[in-house]
Amino acid sequence: MPKMKTKKAAAKRLRITGSGRVRRSKQGGNHGLSNKSRKRLRRLRKNDMVAKSFEKHFKRLLPYG
């Protein structure tokens, strides 16, 4: 049986945590930063979790995650 291929776009954006949840970074922190408040930018640095309803879909994209 051949190996399953990882979807590289998903691998660059998502990680599977030790408990099996899917971690992602928050959107909106790449450009146009000068008109966002410091408080808002500080919050964007932190990671976020994918909603439970989407986890199964994303884990399918990362078979060896």
Secondary structure, DSSP 8 states (H G I E B T S, - for coil): -------HHHHHHEEE-TTS-EEEE-SS-SS-GGGS-HHHHHHHHSEEE--HHHHHHHHHH-TT-
